[in-house]
Each structure stands twice: as C-alpha cells, then as structure tokens.
C-alpha cells in the first residue's frame, strides 16, 4: 500500500512540475543551487572542448552540459558529415517563409544529431556595408524582410528541442576592426533599422541573444546597459544574453548591465564574479536572474526533460537534406532572375508571398519530410 502511494505521489509531482511554466521551473531549480552551481551556468570551460562553447553539467540537479556550436547556416567549426547548405542570404532572397522554416529545421536537426543543444544562429545584423565580410550569412539590408524571415528560422531550429541564438546584438555591421570600433547610432535608427529583426526573434521565442564585439555609442555591447535594457525591457526578452567569444571586458559592469553568460571561458564570470557577489558589487538576485534566464529556454525547448543524445562524430547527412539544399539554391536563383527581369512573368513557378505560402510559420515541429531518416 505504501509503495502504491509513493507511486501516485511521484506521478502527481511530475504532473505538477509539467504544469509549471518554464520560468517557474527554472526559478525553483535555481533556488536549490549553491553559488558555485549557479556560476557553472554563467561561464564556459574555455577553448579546446568538443564544441565551440561548453558548460559543465550539474549532476546533483540533473542539469546537462550545454554544447554551443556555430551556425548560423549549418553545422560549422570543423565538424564533418553535415550538409553544406546555400547561404542564409540566398534563402532570404526567396521571400519564402516555409522554405526558410524547413531550412532552419534541417539545420537544427543536424546540430542535435551532432550533440549540440544551443545553435549559434541566426545572424541578423543589417548589411549596411556592402563589402561586409559576413553579409552572406545575414538576412540582408532590409529590416522588414529580415524581421519577417527570422521568425521561421527561430521556429525551425527550436522545433528540434534546441535553443537558437540570434546575433550579434547589436550594430555589428562590419567585420573590419569590429573589436575596436564604436557604432554611434541614434535611438530612432536603432528602432527603425537595427533592432527590428532582434525584436521579431524575441517575439518568436528565441532562447538566447549573443552580444557583439563592437562598442555602441562608445560602450562595449556586452556591458551596454542602454541596449541590453532595450532588449530585456522594451522588447520583453526573457532568455539569456551570452557574449560573443572573448567579447566580455569586465565583471561587475557587464553583469549589472545585463550580460548573463560569458563565452567561451569564465575569466570574468568565474571566481571574479563570485567575489563580486560576495562583496555586494553584484547582487545575489542578479546572479539568480542570470541562472534563471539560462535555464528558462532550456525548459522551454525540452533540453531539461530529455536525455542528452547525439555526438560530434555522428553522421548527420541524409538524402532529404541534399534535395532540400538543391531546392533552396535553385529557388533563390530563380527569384534573383525574376527580380532582375531575366525571366518572363509567365515563367514563374513561384510567386513571392502568395496565397498559402504567406501563412504564418507554424510553431512546434516541422513535418518530418524535411529531415529524412537517421
């Protein structure tokens, strides 16, 4: 009789936990953590790991290791046996929301197959400089098109149970001298040109935002209280802000401004952050907020409720993705030819934003045809 009661009690507790929101579950979990366990979440283990960024697991609380990997247009950083996709900019040029969602879902599937649970994409910096070194993986120069196409990208990636990371926040619109340049941007230009794609990603439920290398109005992006307040306040972002790799410059200023996780190491957010919290320079409530923000999307997409799977040596190729890659490439070329008048209107096989093709991207899992068999 006692064993039966324990079984029912366990079922009741499990159901109750599921009924809580991801933020509530994260808050409850952080309340059980020691300061050292919270610090594990907010900093990486450094270079030389299996993935671009890695955090330690917390076995006592069943918190898995976080594996962060580029992106943004496929599995990158030297991992093999993955699809070589057309550039994101090519897919954006199709104006096809559903093709974008299939593209992103396939990328997310391959990332998960490789053992990744945080995908470092999409990259939505405005292509302000025509010769920008990373324009090919951006969403172009149009804030409206970028905002429209980033939504299915986020939904597609996260339909696989992994977190998408929209980057680089913000005004990182050139590669040359990006680690020393200050982008001096007035508020109107921010909200009309540079913020919209990030706001659209936030509205789509993106779990993470990566802050950029550059300064914004003479303050480093990863410790810029104004822009990070715009993100977490006016935009309503509830996930976490991670630094670009080695883009963290301080401990106290960065933490208090809104940076939640340092990557790829923890030089500033390890012992230095612990000292700052214990001395009162950074409130314990802020460290709690950092940990809660990291765990909330982990609960939202299902990382905390699933057994870690995949590994970096897995073969993530499949024939269906090969066909999709070719479809994306040919469709983007067709649209470029159409837009330049090279082909006649009556030869169009696709219409930009037409009929059911313009239905809002669907949340949840994308149909399995975009993935094929393992």
N, C-alpha and C positions, 0 to 999 in steps of 0.2 A: 504493500500500500504506500509506504514511504517513497519507494522508487518511482511509483506512478505519479505521485505528487511532484516529485523533483522534475520529472519529465515535462509535466504540464507547466511547471514554473519556468523551466528553460524555454519552452515554446512561447510562453507569454512574454518573457523578457526579450526574446528575439523579435517577436512581432512588434512589441513596443518600441524597440530600437529602430526598426524599419520605418515606423510611423513618424519618428522624429525627422525634422528637416536635416539636410547635410550640415548646415551651420550649427544646429543644436547638437548633433552627434560630435562634431569637431570640438565644440566648446566643452562638452562632457569629457571627451578624451584628454584634452589639454589640462583639464582640472586634475587629472590623475598623474600628470607628468612632473618630474623633477626639473629643476632649471637646466641641468645638463642634458636631459632628454629633449627639452624644447630647443636647446642650442643645436642639437643634431639636425633638426629640420631646417634651420636657417642658414646653413653653410655647407659647401661641398667638400669633398675629400681631396680635391686637387687634381692636377693632370696625371696622366698615366693610368687611368682607370679603363674599364671596358667600354665606357661610353663618354661622351663629351663632358657630361656632368653627372656626378653620383653623390647621393647622401647615404649615410649609414642607416640600416634598419634599426628598429627599436623592438626587439623580440618580446620583451616583457608585455608590451601593449599591442602586439601583432601589427605594428606599423612597418610596411615593407620598405626596402631601399628604393629611392627614386632614381630612375635612369633617364637622363635628359639627352636628346640627340637631335642634331640638325637633320632635315629641313633646310629650307622650307618647301622645296619642291621634290621631295623624295628622301629616302634614307641616305644620309651622307656620312661625312667624316671617315671615309675609307672603308666602310662596311660593304661587302660584296654580296652577290646573289640577290640583287634587288633590281627593280625596274628602273631604266634610265628614261625618265619622263620628259616630255616637252617642257619648256619654261612656263612658269606660272603666268608670265605676261602673255604668252601665246594663248593660254586657256582663257584668260581675262578678255582677250580680244574677240572671243566668240560671242560674248554677251549672253552666254547660255548658263543659266543658274544651275540647271540639273546636271549638265556636264561637269561643272565646277564641283558639285557635291560628290559626284562619282569619282572624280579625280582625287579629291581630298580623302574620301572614304578609303580608296585603294591605298593611298599613301599611309594613312593611319593603320590600315590592316597590316601592311608590310612592317611598319615600325613595331607594332605589337608582336608580330611574328619574331622580330629581332630582339624582343625582351625590353623594348622601350615603353615607358609609361608617361613620358612628357615629351611631346613633339615640339621642336623649336621652330614654329611657323604658325601662321603666315607672316610675311614681311610686307607691311603696307605703307612704308614711307613713300611720300609723294615724289615722283620722278621730276623734281624741279630742275635738276642739272641733266641735260640731255646725254652727257658723257658719263653719268654716274656709273660706277663700277658694278653696282648690284641692281640696276634697273631691270635686268632680265628676270629677276625673281620677285619683282614688286608687282603691284596692281596698277601701275601706270601713273599718269599725271592728273587724272580726273577724280576729284573727291567723291562725286556721285557714283561713278562706276565702281570705284574701289569699295565704297560703302555697301553697294549692292552685292558685289561678288564675294566679299569677305564673309558674309553670313553663311552661305552654303559651304564655304571652306571650313569654317569652325564646326558647323554641324556635322560635316562629313568626317573630319578627323575624330571628333569626340564620340561619334556613333560607335567607335571601336572600343570604348571604355578606356581611352587615354586622354590626356589633357593637351589641348592646343595652347600655344604661346604666341600671342600677337606681338610683333616687334617692329621697329625699335622706338620706344617712346621717349622722346619724340623729336622731330625736326632733324633727324639723321638722314639728310637728303643728299649727301655726297660722301664718297669714300676718302678722298684726298684730305689728309690732316684731320680726320674725323675724331681723333683722340685729343686734339688741342683746340679745335675750332669752337667758337661760340656762335650759335644761330640766334640772332637777335630778332625776335618775332613779336609783333603786337598781338593783343588778345583777339581782335577781330579776325586777323589772318589765321590764328590758331584754330578758332572755332569754325571758320568757313572752309579752310583748306587742309590743315594738318591733323586736326582732331577727328573729323567725321568717320574715317574708317575704323579708328580705335573705338569710337563710341558705338558703331554698328557691331563690332566684335563683342563688346561688353554686353550689348542688348541680346546678342545671340547666345550668351552664356559662356564665353571663353573663360578658361580657368586661370590663365596666367598671362601676365604682361611683362615683357622684357624692356627695361630702361636702357637708354643708349649711351654711347661713348662721349658724345659731344656735350658742350655746355649749352644751356638755354638762357639767353639774357644774362650771360656771364656766371651762371651757376651750373655745376655738373648735373646732368639729367638724373642721375641716380641718388641725388640728395637735394633735388629741386622741390622745395615744399609747395611752390605755386602749381607746377604742372602735376605733381603727384596728388595734390589736393583736388585739382580739377578732375583727375581720373577717379579717385575714390569717393569724392564728394558729389560734384555736379553730374558726373557720368554714372555714378552708382556702382562702381566696380567692387565686387565682393571677394574676388580671388586674391592671388598674391602677385607682388612685383618682384621679379628676380633681376639681378644685374646682368648686363652683358659681361662676357668673360674679361675679368680684371678691370671692370669699369667702376668698381667701388673705390672711393677715395678716403672715407672717414668711417668711424664707428658711430659716435653719438649723433652727429648731424644727419648721416644717412638713415639711421634707424628712426630717429624722431621725425624725419621728413616723410617717411613712408616706404622705404626700401624694406622688403620682407625677407629676402634671401640673397646671399652673396654667392656668386659663382665665378670660377669653378672651385675655389677654396674657401677657407674661413678665417683668413688673416685678420679681418676686421670684425667678423661676426662669430668668432670663437671665444677664446679666453678674454679678448679685449671687450667684447660685448658683455660677457659675464661680469667682468669688473665694473663696467658702466652701469649695469643693472643693480649690482650690489651696492654701488656708491650713490645710487639715486639719480645719476645723469640720464639714464634711460629708464622710465617707469616699468615695473614688472608687468603692468597692464599692457604696455606696448609690446613686450616680448610675447605675452599671451596672444595678443592680436595677430602678431606675425605667424605664430604657430597655427592659430585657428584659420587664418586665411590660406595657409598652405594645405591644411587638411580638408577644408570645406570642399574644394573641387575634387579632391581625392575620393571623398564620399559621393559627390555628385555624379561622377562618371563611372563609379563602381570599382575603383582601384582597391578600396578598403574592404570590399566584400567579395573579392575574387582571389583565387590562388595565383601567385605570380607565374607567368608562363612565357615561353619564348626564350631564345638566347641569341647572342650576336652571330653565331655560326650557322644559324638556321637558313635554309633556302627559302627566301620569300618571293621567288619568282613564280608566276603561273601564266598560262596561255591567255587567260581572260584579260589580265593586265596588259599583256603585249598588244592585244586587239584594241583595248581602250586607249593605250598610248598612241597608236596609229590613228585612231579616230580623232583624238584631241588635236594631233598635229595637222591632219588633213582639213579638219573643220576650221581651225584657226587660219589656215592658208586660204581656204575658200572665202572666209569673211573679209580677210585683208584684200583679196582680189575684188570682191564685190564692192567694198567701200571705196576702192580706187577707180571703180567703173570698168575694170578689166573684163568682167563678165557681164552679160546682159541680165536684166532683172528676171526675164522669163526662165533663166537657167538656175535660179536659186533653188537649192534643195533644203535650205533652212531659212527661216525668217527671224530677224532679230527680235527677241522678246515677244513672240507671237502666242496667242491662244493659251493652251495648257502649258506651253513652255515657260510662261511667266508666272505660273502658280508659285506661291511662296515655298521655299525649300522646306522639306519635312524634317521635323526633329525625330530623333531616335535612329534606329539602324537603317542604313540604306540597303536596298534589295541585294541579296547575296550574289546576283549576277555580276556585280562589279568586282567580286573577289575571286570567284572560281573555287576550285578545290585545293586544299592544302597540299 
